[in-house]
Amino acid sequence: MTEIWERLQRIAKEKDISRREVSQRTKKSDSMVSRWFTGENTPGTASLRLLADALGVAVADLNGDVDDHDCAKMLGLGESGVLLLKLYGKLEKLGLGAETVALITQMLAICQRGREKRVSNGNGLTEC
């Protein structure tokens, strides 16, 4: 399992957000943010919320709960699996039914793998 500072670095890099931007968005000093990013210091609960908001992620993505990268690794999925897990989470937050979210995710997984060009959606065939 990755550490908070590793997740901070990865997420900031993925979103192209500098430490300085994180510092400005959280209204925390550059040195404090730097200590969080290097693992020298661990952010508390309130700071985790600020960091999550600054990076546009859920607190769970930072605080040690299993994140998408950890899940994908445990399931033997590559980066495309990470993207699918993130999409699944976002669709779930939109309040779509579990069956709809699962169907969309399955369709995208099949399309992304490139193994099939068409997926049955219960109403006929849908092109990927």
Buried (B, 14 or more C-beta within 10 A) or exposed (E): EBEBBEBBBBBBEEEEBEBEBBBEBBEBEEEBBBBBBEEEBBBEEEBBBBBBEBBEBBBEBBBBEEBBBBBBBEEEBEEEBBBBBBBBBEBBEEEBEEEEBBBBBBBBBBBBEEEEEEBEEEEEEEEE
